[in-house]
Amino acid sequence: MQYLLLIYEDQSYWQNLPPEQFPAEMKPWREYADWLRDKGWYVGGQALEPTTSAVTVREREGKTLTTDGPFAETKEQLGGYYLVECDDVEKAVEAAARIPSVVRGSIEVRPIMDFSQVPA
């Protein structure tokens, strides 16, 4: 089964990180991705640009409306994700618990819906 591991943390952490510290901060992330690959669970993953680059799209009364950013009133923002494939939710939680930023944010584990059995 596939699971999306949604990484939430305060985006100011990365925005305030001195450039010379970036390589050291990325090391555990590379090691984590290697661990997922070694387990055979890695499907994909990406980091997201800050919420200031986001556009929210809505349709109201037949009109498409856009606003800059998600403007969520929260301290943690969606910063990236991993898509994993493993046997069960316990293994997906194991993978989530090893994400480096779990110590300063949260990881949401969401099963991917399987529509392969739905009649056309």
N, C-alpha and C positions, 0 to 999 in steps of 0.2 A: 504494500500500500504506500502511496505517496503522502508526504506531510510537508506543509510549508512552515518553516520556522521563521517567524516574524520578529525582527530585532528592534526593540524600542529602547531608546536611551536619550539623554539630554544632548541634543546636537551641538550645544556650545562646547562640549568636551573636545570634539574634533576641531571645531572652529578656533579654539583657543590653544590648541596644541602647537608648541614651537616646531617649526619645520625640521629642525635637527633631531627631534624626538620621534618623528613619523616612522622612520625605518624600524626602530625598536618596537613601536606600538603595533606595527604590521606583522612582526615575526610570529606572535601567537595565533594570528588569524591564518597565516599560511600553514602553520603547523596543524591547526584545526581542520582546514580543508584537506590537508594530506591525510589526517586521521580518518575523515569521512570517506575519502577515496580508498584507503586501506580496508575499511569495513565493507566497502562495496555499496555504501548508502548514498554517495554524492550523485545528485542529478544536475544541480546548478546552484548559482547564487550570485548576488550582486549587492553592492552598496548603492545607496541612493544619494543624490545631491540634496542639499539642505532644503527645508520646507519653503524657504524664500524663493526657490526656483519653481515651485509647484503652481499649478493652475487647477482650480476646482470647477467642474462643469456640472450645471444643473439645467433641467428643462422645466419651466413654469409657464402655464397657460400658453403652450405652443411655442414659446420663445426659449432659445438657448442662452443661458446666462453663464458668464465666467467671472471668477474672482481670483485674485492672486493668493496663492497659499491655501493651506487647509484651515488656518486660523483656529486650530483646536486649543482649548483652554487646558493644556496639560503640560507637565514638565518633561514628559518623554515623547519623542517623535519616532515615527517609523523610519529607521535608518538603513535598512537592508533586509535581506532574506537569504535563506538557504532552502532549496527544494531537495528533500531526501526521500529515498525509497527504502523502507525497512519493513520487517515483519509485523510490527504492532506499535501501538502508541507508547508502550514502555520504552522501546528502543528509540523512538522519536524524542521522548523526554530525556533519555540518556544523552542523545546528541545535542539537544537544546541546553542541557546543563553544562556542557563543555564549551559553549560559545564564550569567547573571551570577555565580552561586555556584560555577561550575566551578573557580574559582581557590582555593576553600577546602573543596571537597567533591568529590563524584563524581556523574556522571550515567550511569544505566544505560539503554541503548537496547534496547527489547524490541519485536519485531514482534507485531502483533495477529493472532491466528489467524483465518483466514477459513473459516468453516463453511458458506458459501453453497453449496459444491459437494458437501456431504455429504448422501447420501440420507436422507430422513426415515424 
